Amino acid sequence: MSLAGRHVVVTRPAGQAAHFATALIERGAIPVLYPVLEIRVVEDVAPVLDVAIRLDSFDLAVFVSPNAIEQALALILPRRSWPAVLRVAALGKSSERELARNGIHDVISPPLRFDSEALLELPELTDVRGKRVVIFRGDGGRELLGDTLKARGASVEYVTCYRRARPQVDPAPLLKLWEEGRLDAVTLTSSEGLRNFYDMVGRLGQAWLRKTPAFVPHARIAAQAQALGLARVIPTDPGDDGLMAGLMQYFASHGNSRSN
């Protein structure tokens, strides 16, 4: 029980933190829920509904996140069933679980790294010449996936099915834990979430954050954390399992030491 009594900040959006928070509790840790991204519905759902009508014309549908799955399918499935022949690609175990919950199985998904680069390495996305691809995503985001598929000869259409925003969350509980020396770790699962978190905790929180172990499941997030001056950045394997393994290994080797 290397995590027993450890306060671990979980920064995933509200409604998506329960799985990891429960796993922390099972290992004796105390999850501190502090969502740094807020998922909002798009004001204009017409583009999603238009694609829903034309789903049979696509060869591949890509969902970039569990949010994209939840928001898009909430609009599509009440109006029509998912085409049996339309293949689906997604990133990560959370996305696979969300798709399965909606009756979509046999998903193309990278087994080890949960990013666009890993997805693009799979054979199913290597030879896409002449294929029609629809990508469900939030507002903005990286263009690597679509640009690469276009370069490989595919026709790509983006559909924005949710918006991201920075929530208004009081940092006082975090600041109190930091001041008392009882905030042991922060988990950060996206670059945008890291930027939001850094801004949300203010200057005092930023000073504490720079000395706090920050667990990140991707090299891009680690690089940004280091650029912001975080001195104790711990890269982990992807997903909840990777974060948990990183936390347990780190605190098993650090005994009873505290971050502050």
ChimeraX commands (.cxc) that place a marker at each C-alpha (Angstrom):
marker #1 position 0.00,0.00,0.00 radius 0.5
marker #1 position 2.59,2.54,-1.11 radius 0.5
marker #1 position -0.21,5.04,-1.79 radius 0.5
marker #1 position -1.88,4.73,1.62 radius 0.5
marker #1 position -2.84,8.18,2.86 radius 0.5
marker #1 position -1.42,9.95,-0.18 radius 0.5
marker #1 position -3.41,12.88,-1.57 radius 0.5
marker #1 position -3.38,12.59,-5.38 radius 0.5
marker #1 position -4.90,15.29,-7.58 radius 0.5
marker #1 position -7.06,13.95,-10.42 radius 0.5
marker #1 position -7.49,16.59,-13.13 radius 0.5
marker #1 position -9.75,14.77,-15.59 radius 0.5
marker #1 position -13.08,16.42,-16.53 radius 0.5
marker #1 position -15.99,15.96,-14.15 radius 0.5
marker #1 position -17.75,12.73,-15.03 radius 0.5
marker #1 position -14.57,11.07,-16.30 radius 0.5
marker #1 position -12.57,10.88,-13.10 radius 0.5
marker #1 position -14.57,8.22,-11.25 radius 0.5
marker #1 position -12.76,5.17,-12.66 radius 0.5
marker #1 position -9.30,6.41,-11.70 radius 0.5
marker #1 position -10.48,7.90,-8.40 radius 0.5
marker #1 position -12.00,4.55,-7.40 radius 0.5
marker #1 position -8.75,2.77,-8.26 radius 0.5
marker #1 position -6.85,5.22,-6.04 radius 0.5
marker #1 position -9.22,4.63,-3.13 radius 0.5
marker #1 position -8.82,0.87,-3.51 radius 0.5
marker #1 position -5.08,1.36,-3.01 radius 0.5
marker #1 position -5.49,3.54,0.06 radius 0.5
marker #1 position -4.92,6.90,-1.62 radius 0.5
marker #1 position -7.12,9.98,-1.22 radius 0.5
marker #1 position -8.17,11.34,-4.64 radius 0.5
marker #1 position -8.51,15.11,-4.85 radius 0.5
marker #1 position -10.85,15.85,-7.76 radius 0.5
marker #1 position -9.93,19.07,-9.52 radius 0.5
marker #1 position -11.25,19.11,-13.11 radius 0.5
marker #1 position -9.21,21.34,-15.39 radius 0.5
marker #1 position -11.29,20.84,-18.53 radius 0.5
marker #1 position -15.02,21.33,-18.94 radius 0.5
marker #1 position -16.79,19.53,-21.77 radius 0.5
marker #1 position -19.65,21.50,-23.31 radius 0.5
marker #1 position -22.09,20.59,-26.04 radius 0.5
marker #1 position -21.75,22.39,-29.35 radius 0.5
marker #1 position -24.30,25.10,-29.98 radius 0.5
marker #1 position -24.83,24.02,-33.59 radius 0.5
marker #1 position -25.46,20.29,-33.88 radius 0.5
marker #1 position -26.40,20.44,-37.56 radius 0.5
marker #1 position -22.96,19.25,-38.82 radius 0.5
marker #1 position -23.14,16.16,-36.58 radius 0.5
marker #1 position -26.67,15.37,-37.73 radius 0.5
marker #1 position -25.66,15.86,-41.37 radius 0.5
marker #1 position -22.85,13.33,-40.99 radius 0.5
marker #1 position -25.24,10.97,-39.20 radius 0.5
marker #1 position -27.37,10.87,-42.34 radius 0.5
marker #1 position -24.29,10.16,-44.50 radius 0.5
marker #1 position -22.54,7.63,-42.25 radius 0.5
marker #1 position -22.99,4.82,-44.79 radius 0.5
marker #1 position -20.84,6.71,-47.29 radius 0.5
marker #1 position -17.72,6.58,-45.07 radius 0.5
marker #1 position -15.14,3.80,-44.85 radius 0.5
marker #1 position -13.73,4.72,-41.45 radius 0.5
marker #1 position -14.87,6.77,-38.44 radius 0.5
marker #1 position -12.25,8.00,-35.98 radius 0.5
marker #1 position -13.07,9.20,-32.47 radius 0.5
marker #1 position -10.22,11.16,-30.90 radius 0.5
marker #1 position -11.42,10.86,-27.28 radius 0.5
marker #1 position -14.11,9.42,-24.99 radius 0.5
marker #1 position -15.69,12.89,-25.06 radius 0.5
marker #1 position -16.03,12.69,-28.82 radius 0.5
marker #1 position -17.66,9.28,-28.53 radius 0.5
marker #1 position -20.10,10.32,-25.82 radius 0.5
marker #1 position -21.14,13.58,-27.45 radius 0.5
marker #1 position -21.36,12.31,-31.04 radius 0.5
marker #1 position -23.19,9.07,-30.30 radius 0.5
marker #1 position -25.65,10.88,-28.02 radius 0.5
marker #1 position -26.78,12.74,-31.12 radius 0.5
marker #1 position -26.41,9.95,-33.69 radius 0.5
marker #1 position -27.75,6.76,-32.11 radius 0.5
marker #1 position -31.22,8.07,-31.12 radius 0.5
marker #1 position -31.72,8.87,-34.82 radius 0.5
marker #1 position -30.17,5.84,-36.49 radius 0.5
marker #1 position -28.18,2.69,-35.82 radius 0.5
marker #1 position -24.44,2.55,-36.41 radius 0.5
marker #1 position -23.68,1.03,-39.86 radius 0.5
marker #1 position -22.47,-2.53,-39.43 radius 0.5
marker #1 position -19.80,-2.16,-42.13 radius 0.5
marker #1 position -18.37,1.17,-40.91 radius 0.5
marker #1 position -15.06,0.51,-39.13 radius 0.5
marker #1 position -14.25,2.56,-36.05 radius 0.5
marker #1 position -10.86,3.70,-34.77 radius 0.5
marker #1 position -10.19,5.22,-31.36 radius 0.5
marker #1 position -7.46,5.94,-28.84 radius 0.5
marker #1 position -7.16,4.17,-25.51 radius 0.5
marker #1 position -9.01,1.75,-23.29 radius 0.5
marker #1 position -11.43,4.40,-22.02 radius 0.5
marker #1 position -12.56,5.03,-25.59 radius 0.5
marker #1 position -12.92,1.31,-26.24 radius 0.5
marker #1 position -15.07,0.96,-23.11 radius 0.5
marker #1 position -17.28,3.88,-24.16 radius 0.5
marker #1 position -17.75,2.44,-27.64 radius 0.5
marker #1 position -18.57,-0.99,-26.25 radius 0.5
marker #1 position -21.13,0.60,-23.94 radius 0.5
marker #1 position -22.83,1.88,-27.09 radius 0.5
marker #1 position -22.69,-1.49,-28.84 radius 0.5
marker #1 position -19.67,-0.78,-31.06 radius 0.5
marker #1 position -16.97,-3.46,-30.95 radius 0.5
marker #1 position -14.01,-4.63,-33.05 radius 0.5
marker #1 position -12.37,-1.22,-32.69 radius 0.5
marker #1 position -9.08,-0.29,-34.36 radius 0.5
marker #1 position -6.93,0.97,-31.49 radius 0.5
marker #1 position -3.21,1.06,-30.74 radius 0.5
marker #1 position -2.35,-1.38,-27.94 radius 0.5
marker #1 position 0.46,0.47,-26.19 radius 0.5
marker #1 position 0.55,4.21,-26.95 radius 0.5
marker #1 position -2.71,6.14,-27.02 radius 0.5
marker #1 position -1.96,8.98,-29.43 radius 0.5
marker #1 position -2.41,9.89,-33.09 radius 0.5
marker #1 position 1.11,8.80,-33.95 radius 0.5
marker #1 position 0.46,5.28,-32.64 radius 0.5
marker #1 position -2.88,5.07,-34.44 radius 0.5
marker #1 position -1.28,6.10,-37.72 radius 0.5
marker #1 position 1.25,3.27,-37.39 radius 0.5
marker #1 position -1.47,0.60,-37.52 radius 0.5
marker #1 position -1.88,-1.32,-40.81 radius 0.5
marker #1 position -5.54,-0.32,-41.12 radius 0.5
marker #1 position -4.54,3.35,-41.40 radius 0.5
marker #1 position -1.47,2.86,-43.56 radius 0.5
marker #1 position -3.21,2.06,-46.85 radius 0.5
marker #1 position -6.14,4.48,-47.02 radius 0.5
marker #1 position -5.88,5.65,-50.61 radius 0.5
marker #1 position -9.38,6.43,-51.90 radius 0.5
marker #1 position -10.97,5.88,-48.48 radius 0.5
marker #1 position -13.47,8.31,-46.96 radius 0.5
marker #1 position -12.73,9.09,-43.31 radius 0.5
marker #1 position -14.76,11.08,-40.79 radius 0.5
marker #1 position -13.01,12.32,-37.62 radius 0.5
marker #1 position -15.13,13.18,-34.58 radius 0.5
marker #1 position -13.36,15.60,-32.25 radius 0.5
marker #1 position -13.64,18.67,-30.04 radius 0.5
marker #1 position -13.08,22.23,-31.16 radius 0.5
marker #1 position -9.51,22.82,-32.26 radius 0.5
marker #1 position -7.02,20.09,-31.52 radius 0.5
marker #1 position -4.09,18.67,-33.45 radius 0.5
marker #1 position -4.26,18.30,-37.22 radius 0.5
marker #1 position -1.68,15.52,-37.47 radius 0.5
marker #1 position -4.18,12.68,-37.88 radius 0.5
marker #1 position -6.23,14.27,-40.63 radius 0.5
marker #1 position -3.25,15.77,-42.45 radius 0.5
marker #1 position -1.43,12.43,-42.50 radius 0.5
marker #1 position -4.46,10.51,-43.76 radius 0.5
marker #1 position -4.94,13.10,-46.50 radius 0.5
marker #1 position -1.29,12.75,-47.47 radius 0.5
marker #1 position -1.86,9.00,-47.73 radius 0.5
marker #1 position -4.68,9.52,-50.21 radius 0.5
marker #1 position -7.78,9.55,-48.00 radius 0.5
marker #1 position -10.64,12.03,-48.12 radius 0.5
marker #1 position -11.03,13.43,-44.60 radius 0.5
marker #1 position -13.96,15.24,-43.01 radius 0.5
marker #1 position -13.85,16.72,-39.50 radius 0.5
marker #1 position -16.90,16.94,-37.25 radius 0.5
marker #1 position -16.79,19.07,-34.12 radius 0.5
marker #1 position -19.07,17.43,-31.57 radius 0.5
marker #1 position -18.05,19.16,-28.31 radius 0.5
marker #1 position -16.29,22.23,-26.98 radius 0.5
marker #1 position -13.60,22.44,-24.32 radius 0.5
marker #1 position -13.47,25.22,-21.75 radius 0.5
marker #1 position -11.54,26.05,-18.60 radius 0.5
marker #1 position -13.82,25.52,-15.59 radius 0.5
marker #1 position -14.18,27.89,-12.67 radius 0.5
marker #1 position -12.86,25.85,-9.75 radius 0.5
marker #1 position -11.70,27.26,-6.42 radius 0.5
marker #1 position -8.03,26.33,-5.85 radius 0.5
marker #1 position -8.25,26.98,-2.09 radius 0.5
marker #1 position -8.53,23.27,-1.10 radius 0.5
marker #1 position -5.38,22.49,-3.10 radius 0.5
marker #1 position -3.51,25.45,-1.65 radius 0.5
marker #1 position -4.48,24.33,1.86 radius 0.5
marker #1 position -3.19,20.80,1.25 radius 0.5
marker #1 position 0.03,22.16,-0.22 radius 0.5
marker #1 position 0.52,24.51,2.72 radius 0.5
marker #1 position 0.00,21.63,5.15 radius 0.5
marker #1 position 2.47,19.44,3.22 radius 0.5
marker #1 position -0.22,16.87,2.42 radius 0.5
marker #1 position -0.58,17.19,-1.35 radius 0.5
marker #1 position 1.59,14.37,-2.62 radius 0.5
marker #1 position 1.06,14.13,-6.37 radius 0.5
marker #1 position -0.70,15.58,-9.39 radius 0.5
marker #1 position -1.85,13.59,-12.41 radius 0.5
marker #1 position -2.05,15.47,-15.71 radius 0.5
marker #1 position -3.48,13.75,-18.78 radius 0.5
marker #1 position -3.45,16.43,-21.49 radius 0.5
marker #1 position -1.35,19.40,-22.52 radius 0.5
marker #1 position -4.37,21.70,-22.53 radius 0.5
marker #1 position -5.34,20.47,-19.08 radius 0.5
marker #1 position -1.82,21.19,-17.82 radius 0.5
marker #1 position -1.98,24.77,-19.13 radius 0.5
marker #1 position -5.36,25.27,-17.50 radius 0.5
marker #1 position -4.21,23.79,-14.20 radius 0.5
marker #1 position -1.13,26.01,-14.12 radius 0.5
marker #1 position -3.29,29.11,-14.63 radius 0.5
marker #1 position -6.06,28.02,-12.27 radius 0.5
marker #1 position -3.87,27.56,-9.18 radius 0.5
marker #1 position -2.34,31.04,-9.44 radius 0.5
marker #1 position 1.15,32.14,-8.50 radius 0.5
marker #1 position 1.17,30.55,-5.06 radius 0.5
marker #1 position -0.07,27.24,-6.44 radius 0.5
marker #1 position 2.44,27.40,-9.26 radius 0.5
marker #1 position 5.27,27.68,-6.74 radius 0.5
marker #1 position 4.03,24.56,-4.93 radius 0.5
marker #1 position 3.36,22.75,-8.22 radius 0.5
marker #1 position 6.94,23.18,-9.36 radius 0.5
marker #1 position 8.06,21.08,-6.38 radius 0.5
marker #1 position 5.27,18.46,-6.51 radius 0.5
marker #1 position 5.62,15.10,-8.32 radius 0.5
marker #1 position 3.59,15.40,-11.52 radius 0.5
marker #1 position 2.66,12.16,-13.29 radius 0.5
marker #1 position 2.07,12.43,-17.03 radius 0.5
marker #1 position 1.27,9.65,-19.53 radius 0.5
marker #1 position 2.78,11.25,-22.62 radius 0.5
marker #1 position 6.10,12.80,-23.62 radius 0.5
marker #1 position 4.38,15.93,-25.00 radius 0.5
marker #1 position 2.83,16.68,-21.61 radius 0.5
marker #1 position 6.15,16.00,-19.87 radius 0.5
marker #1 position 7.94,18.45,-22.16 radius 0.5
marker #1 position 5.38,21.16,-21.52 radius 0.5
marker #1 position 5.50,20.56,-17.75 radius 0.5
marker #1 position 9.26,20.95,-17.78 radius 0.5
marker #1 position 8.97,24.11,-19.87 radius 0.5
marker #1 position 6.68,25.54,-17.18 radius 0.5
marker #1 position 9.36,24.86,-14.57 radius 0.5
marker #1 position 7.98,21.72,-12.96 radius 0.5
marker #1 position 11.00,20.05,-11.42 radius 0.5
marker #1 position 9.55,16.62,-10.60 radius 0.5
marker #1 position 7.91,15.30,-13.76 radius 0.5
marker #1 position 7.40,11.54,-13.84 radius 0.5
marker #1 position 6.47,10.03,-17.24 radius 0.5
marker #1 position 4.24,6.95,-17.06 radius 0.5
marker #1 position 2.75,4.41,-19.43 radius 0.5
marker #1 position -0.57,5.45,-21.02 radius 0.5
marker #1 position -4.02,5.26,-19.46 radius 0.5
marker #1 position -5.22,4.74,-15.91 radius 0.5
marker #1 position -3.12,1.60,-15.52 radius 0.5
marker #1 position 0.03,3.44,-16.56 radius 0.5
marker #1 position -0.62,6.34,-14.18 radius 0.5
marker #1 position -1.36,3.97,-11.32 radius 0.5
marker #1 position 1.76,1.90,-11.91 radius 0.5
marker #1 position 3.86,5.06,-12.02 radius 0.5
marker #1 position 2.38,6.36,-8.78 radius 0.5
marker #1 position 2.85,3.07,-6.95 radius 0.5
marker #1 position 6.42,2.60,-8.14 radius 0.5
marker #1 position 7.40,6.16,-7.27 radius 0.5
marker #1 position 5.99,6.15,-3.74 radius 0.5
marker #1 position 7.19,2.62,-3.04 radius 0.5
marker #1 position 10.73,3.85,-3.66 radius 0.5
marker #1 position 10.27,7.14,-1.77 radius 0.5
marker #1 position 8.99,5.61,1.47 radius 0.5
marker #1 position 7.41,8.09,3.86 radius 0.5
marker #1 position 8.88,11.20,2.26 radius 0.5
marker #1 position 6.56,14.06,1.42 radius 0.5
marker #1 position 6.78,16.39,-1.57 radius 0.5
marker #1 position 6.85,19.51,0.59 radius 0.5
marker link #1:1,2 radius 0.2
marker link #1:2,3 radius 0.2
marker link #1:3,4 radius 0.2
marker link #1:4,5 radius 0.2
marker link #1:5,6 radius 0.2
marker link #1:6,7 radius 0.2
marker link #1:7,8 radius 0.2
marker link #1:8,9 radius 0.2
marker link #1:9,10 radius 0.2
marker link #1:10,11 radius 0.2
marker link #1:11,12 radius 0.2
marker link #1:12,13 radius 0.2
marker link #1:13,14 radius 0.2
marker link #1:14,15 radius 0.2
marker link #1:15,16 radius 0.2
marker link #1:16,17 radius 0.2
marker link #1:17,18 radius 0.2
marker link #1:18,19 radius 0.2
marker link #1:19,20 radius 0.2
marker link #1:20,21 radius 0.2
marker link #1:21,22 radius 0.2
marker link #1:22,23 radius 0.2
marker link #1:23,24 radius 0.2
marker link #1:24,25 radius 0.2
marker link #1:25,26 radius 0.2
marker link #1:26,27 radius 0.2
marker link #1:27,28 radius 0.2
marker link #1:28,29 radius 0.2
marker link #1:29,30 radius 0.2
marker link #1:30,31 radius 0.2
marker link #1:31,32 radius 0.2
marker link #1:32,33 radius 0.2
marker link #1:33,34 radius 0.2
marker link #1:34,35 radius 0.2
marker link #1:35,36 radius 0.2
marker link #1:36,37 radius 0.2
marker link #1:37,38 radius 0.2
marker link #1:38,39 radius 0.2
marker link #1:39,40 radius 0.2
marker link #1:40,41 radius 0.2
marker link #1:41,42 radius 0.2
marker link #1:42,43 radius 0.2
marker link #1:43,44 radius 0.2
marker link #1:44,45 radius 0.2
marker link #1:45,46 radius 0.2
marker link #1:46,47 radius 0.2
marker link #1:47,48 radius 0.2
marker link #1:48,49 radius 0.2
marker link #1:49,50 radius 0.2
marker link #1:50,51 radius 0.2
marker link #1:51,52 radius 0.2
marker link #1:52,53 radius 0.2
marker link #1:53,54 radius 0.2
marker link #1:54,55 radius 0.2
marker link #1:55,56 radius 0.2
marker link #1:56,57 radius 0.2
marker link #1:57,58 radius 0.2
marker link #1:58,59 radius 0.2
marker link #1:59,60 radius 0.2
marker link #1:60,61 radius 0.2
marker link #1:61,62 radius 0.2
marker link #1:62,63 radius 0.2
marker link #1:63,64 radius 0.2
marker link #1:64,65 radius 0.2
marker link #1:65,66 radius 0.2
marker link #1:66,67 radius 0.2
marker link #1:67,68 radius 0.2
marker link #1:68,69 radius 0.2
marker link #1:69,70 radius 0.2
marker link #1:70,71 radius 0.2
marker link #1:71,72 radius 0.2
marker link #1:72,73 radius 0.2
marker link #1:73,74 radius 0.2
marker link #1:74,75 radius 0.2
marker link #1:75,76 radius 0.2
marker link #1:76,77 radius 0.2
marker link #1:77,78 radius 0.2
marker link #1:78,79 radius 0.2
marker link #1:79,80 radius 0.2
marker link #1:80,81 radius 0.2
marker link #1:81,82 radius 0.2
marker link #1:82,83 radius 0.2
marker link #1:83,84 radius 0.2
marker link #1:84,85 radius 0.2
marker link #1:85,86 radius 0.2
marker link #1:86,87 radius 0.2
marker link #1:87,88 radius 0.2
marker link #1:88,89 radius 0.2
marker link #1:89,90 radius 0.2
marker link #1:90,91 radius 0.2
marker link #1:91,92 radius 0.2
marker link #1:92,93 radius 0.2
marker link #1:93,94 radius 0.2
marker link #1:94,95 radius 0.2
marker link #1:95,96 radius 0.2
marker link #1:96,97 radius 0.2
marker link #1:97,98 radius 0.2
marker link #1:98,99 radius 0.2
marker link #1:99,100 radius 0.2
marker link #1:100,101 radius 0.2
marker link #1:101,102 radius 0.2
marker link #1:102,103 radius 0.2
marker link #1:103,104 radius 0.2
marker link #1:104,105 radius 0.2
marker link #1:105,106 radius 0.2
marker link #1:106,107 radius 0.2
marker link #1:107,108 radius 0.2
marker link #1:108,109 radius 0.2
marker link #1:109,110 radius 0.2
marker link #1:110,111 radius 0.2
marker link #1:111,112 radius 0.2
marker link #1:112,113 radius 0.2
marker link #1:113,114 radius 0.2
marker link #1:114,115 radius 0.2
marker link #1:115,116 radius 0.2
marker link #1:116,117 radius 0.2
marker link #1:117,118 radius 0.2
marker link #1:118,119 radius 0.2
marker link #1:119,120 radius 0.2
marker link #1:120,121 radius 0.2
marker link #1:121,122 radius 0.2
marker link #1:122,123 radius 0.2
marker link #1:123,124 radius 0.2
marker link #1:124,125 radius 0.2
marker link #1:125,126 radius 0.2
marker link #1:126,127 radius 0.2
marker link #1:127,128 radius 0.2
marker link #1:128,129 radius 0.2
marker link #1:129,130 radius 0.2
marker link #1:130,131 radius 0.2
marker link #1:131,132 radius 0.2
marker link #1:132,133 radius 0.2
marker link #1:133,134 radius 0.2
marker link #1:134,135 radius 0.2
marker link #1:135,136 radius 0.2
marker link #1:136,137 radius 0.2
marker link #1:137,138 radius 0.2
marker link #1:138,139 radius 0.2
marker link #1:139,140 radius 0.2
marker link #1:140,141 radius 0.2
marker link #1:141,142 radius 0.2
marker link #1:142,143 radius 0.2
marker link #1:143,144 radius 0.2
marker link #1:144,145 radius 0.2
marker link #1:145,146 radius 0.2
marker link #1:146,147 radius 0.2
marker link #1:147,148 radius 0.2
marker link #1:148,149 radius 0.2
marker link #1:149,150 radius 0.2
marker link #1:150,151 radius 0.2
marker link #1:151,152 radius 0.2
marker link #1:152,153 radius 0.2
marker link #1:153,154 radius 0.2
marker link #1:154,155 radius 0.2
marker link #1:155,156 radius 0.2
marker link #1:156,157 radius 0.2
marker link #1:157,158 radius 0.2
marker link #1:158,159 radius 0.2
marker link #1:159,160 radius 0.2
marker link #1:160,161 radius 0.2
marker link #1:161,162 radius 0.2
marker link #1:162,163 radius 0.2
marker link #1:163,164 radius 0.2
marker link #1:164,165 radius 0.2
marker link #1:165,166 radius 0.2
marker link #1:166,167 radius 0.2
marker link #1:167,168 radius 0.2
marker link #1:168,169 radius 0.2
marker link #1:169,170 radius 0.2
marker link #1:170,171 radius 0.2
marker link #1:171,172 radius 0.2
marker link #1:172,173 radius 0.2
marker link #1:173,174 radius 0.2
marker link #1:174,175 radius 0.2
marker link #1:175,176 radius 0.2
marker link #1:176,177 radius 0.2
marker link #1:177,178 radius 0.2
marker link #1:178,179 radius 0.2
marker link #1:179,180 radius 0.2
marker link #1:180,181 radius 0.2
marker link #1:181,182 radius 0.2
marker link #1:182,183 radius 0.2
marker link #1:183,184 radius 0.2
marker link #1:184,185 radius 0.2
marker link #1:185,186 radius 0.2
marker link #1:186,187 radius 0.2
marker link #1:187,188 radius 0.2
marker link #1:188,189 radius 0.2
marker link #1:189,190 radius 0.2
marker link #1:190,191 radius 0.2
marker link #1:191,192 radius 0.2
marker link #1:192,193 radius 0.2
marker link #1:193,194 radius 0.2
marker link #1:194,195 radius 0.2
marker link #1:195,196 radius 0.2
marker link #1:196,197 radius 0.2
marker link #1:197,198 radius 0.2
marker link #1:198,199 radius 0.2
marker link #1:199,200 radius 0.2
marker link #1:200,201 radius 0.2
marker link #1:201,202 radius 0.2
marker link #1:202,203 radius 0.2
marker link #1:203,204 radius 0.2
marker link #1:204,205 radius 0.2
marker link #1:205,206 radius 0.2
marker link #1:206,207 radius 0.2
marker link #1:207,208 radius 0.2
marker link #1:208,209 radius 0.2
marker link #1:209,210 radius 0.2
marker link #1:210,211 radius 0.2
marker link #1:211,212 radius 0.2
marker link #1:212,213 radius 0.2
marker link #1:213,214 radius 0.2
marker link #1:214,215 radius 0.2
marker link #1:215,216 radius 0.2
marker link #1:216,217 radius 0.2
marker link #1:217,218 radius 0.2
marker link #1:218,219 radius 0.2
marker link #1:219,220 radius 0.2
marker link #1:220,221 radius 0.2
marker link #1:221,222 radius 0.2
marker link #1:222,223 radius 0.2
marker link #1:223,224 radius 0.2
marker link #1:224,225 radius 0.2
marker link #1:225,226 radius 0.2
marker link #1:226,227 radius 0.2
marker link #1:227,228 radius 0.2
marker link #1:228,229 radius 0.2
marker link #1:229,230 radius 0.2
marker link #1:230,231 radius 0.2
marker link #1:231,232 radius 0.2
marker link #1:232,233 radius 0.2
marker link #1:233,234 radius 0.2
marker link #1:234,235 radius 0.2
marker link #1:235,236 radius 0.2
marker link #1:236,237 radius 0.2
marker link #1:237,238 radius 0.2
marker link #1:238,239 radius 0.2
marker link #1:239,240 radius 0.2
marker link #1:240,241 radius 0.2
marker link #1:241,242 radius 0.2
marker link #1:242,243 radius 0.2
marker link #1:243,244 radius 0.2
marker link #1:244,245 radius 0.2
marker link #1:245,246 radius 0.2
marker link #1:246,247 radius 0.2
marker link #1:247,248 radius 0.2
marker link #1:248,249 radius 0.2
marker link #1:249,250 radius 0.2
marker link #1:250,251 radius 0.2
marker link #1:251,252 radius 0.2
marker link #1:252,253 radius 0.2
marker link #1:253,254 radius 0.2
marker link #1:254,255 radius 0.2
marker link #1:255,256 radius 0.2
marker link #1:256,257 radius 0.2
marker link #1:257,258 radius 0.2
marker link #1:258,259 radius 0.2
marker link #1:259,260 radius 0.2
view
